[in-house]
Amino acid sequence: MRELFQLDPDLIFLNHGSFGACPREVLQAQRRWQDEMEANPVAFLSRRSGALLGQARSVLGDYLGARADDLAFVPNATTGVNIVARSLQLRPGDEVLTSNHEYGACDATFRFACERSGALYKRVHIPLPYQASAFVERLMAEVTPRTRLIFVSHITSATALIFPVADLCRAARARGVLTLIDGAHAPGQLPLNIEDIGADFYTGNGHKWMCGPKGSAFLYARREHHSTLHAPVVSWGYVAEAIQADTEGSTLAFDRYTGTSILQRRLQWQGTRDISAWLALPAAIEFQRGHDWPTVRRRCHVAAVEVMHALCQRWGLEPIARDEDFGQMTAIPVPHPDAAELQRRLYDESRIEIPVTQHEGRTFVRISVQGYTTEAEVQALVEAPALQSPAQP
Ligand SMILES: Cc1ncc(COP(=O)(O)O)c(C=O)c1O
């Protein structure tokens, strides 16, 4: 499958997780949308974009198990998290609960939102080795009457763990606490049904494991929360909202501003921008469908877990979780305290592009195995000189 992607053939690319990689045919689909746009930018952006975005959203909704009306396109999961965090209207003394495994940028978003409003941002310690069965209880034990929201990843960044988010959302709902799931890594890597998960808000990336173009992501919100969310960039949708409120029942001609819900009215149009990444998401979904992605996913999971066991055995280290707690990424503990140095050596000596992450003072090589990854590439990691002996003290 490697030739279906544009990746440099001289590179051993084991870092799909950071920014994804997009198949040629999906990039071609995006290019075709851009060509159509440039043939008549006014027709495309003024007259067609509303309907085109609606079609793309509808295909995405079917894929994600969500109503299209409950989805808005955003450029990335960071934006999705920001929209929710900054719309919450936190008050002094409110609490937001999270784990100590969250992605730095999203952690920063909530720290900012909480500091600004005098709310408490509480990071619950989820220890390693990870025990999935204790996760919900650990978080829920920290809920107080002031807890407004629980925010966690579906799949964590540095530690690559799958959190049991459906169980968490159920428990949180029973206590009247809102949930935001950061699904940056989940769509495409896990079979997903967002409505079954039951989160109040869920944001996910198309450009990571769905193999969509960069800048393709979504924010889902349950219908009762649409009117609480605000766009990071206020634009024409807010004017349309005012007009619509004045002329009840009238259909506005400019669906590029309005979409089909308040959520979309506020988020869909944020000034002139390139919408081709979102329009190409159906091509990404079709690409995965055409290549039997459930089988690809299983094969990749097995390879990611096998390499973890092989390297753990070499160092006499225990994996940080059970095999089923990982998807197509595993976080492999290594006895190398200098993460940057190990990452540099893997790249410079072996041309292996792979992140070396740190969590609570421990170092992990986080491998991503995607459909294009070959056994020889995974083996190259096992044989890399930088991983043959522990780092010298
Ligand atoms: C768990 C998690 N959340 C959010 C993000 C941010 O994704 P993006 O850069 O597309 O906003 C990442 C990126 O790797 C991530 O790992």
The ligand as an SDF file (V2000), in Angstrom:
LIG
                    3D

 16 16  0  0  0  0  0  0  0  0999 V2000
   -4.5930   13.4260   21.9880 C   0  0  0  0  0  0  0  0  0  0  0  0
   -4.4020   14.5620   21.0220 C   0  0  0  0  0  0  0  0  0  0  0  0
   -5.2690   15.5760   21.0280 N   0  0  0  0  0  0  0  0  0  0  0  0
   -5.1760   16.6010   20.1720 C   0  0  0  0  0  0  0  0  0  0  0  0
   -4.1640   16.6580   19.2460 C   0  0  0  0  0  0  0  0  0  0  0  0
   -4.0870   17.8370   18.3470 C   0  0  0  0  0  0  0  0  0  0  0  0
   -4.4220   17.5370   17.0450 O   0  0  0  0  0  0  0  0  0  0  0  0
   -4.3920   18.7190   15.9860 P   0  0  0  0  0  0  0  0  0  0  0  0
   -2.9750   19.1760   15.8780 O   0  0  0  0  0  0  0  0  0  0  0  0
   -4.9040   18.1280   14.7330 O   0  0  0  0  0  0  0  0  0  0  0  0
   -5.2600   19.7970   16.5280 O   0  0  0  0  0  0  0  0  0  0  0  0
   -3.2140   15.6340   19.1980 C   0  0  0  0  0  0  0  0  0  0  0  0
   -2.1260   15.6820   18.2060 C   0  0  0  0  0  0  0  0  0  0  0  0
   -1.3070   14.8280   18.0950 O   0  0  0  0  0  0  0  0  0  0  0  0
   -3.3350   14.5570   20.1070 C   0  0  0  0  0  0  0  0  0  0  0  0
   -2.4270   13.5720   20.1400 O   0  0  0  0  0  0  0  0  0  0  0  0
  1  2  1  0
  2  3  1  0
  2 15  2  0
  3  4  2  0
  4  5  1  0
  5  6  1  0
  5 12  2  0
  6  7  1  0
  7  8  1  0
  8  9  2  0
  8 10  1  0
  8 11  1  0
 12 13  1  0
 12 15  1  0
 13 14  2  0
 15 16  1  0
M  END
$$$$
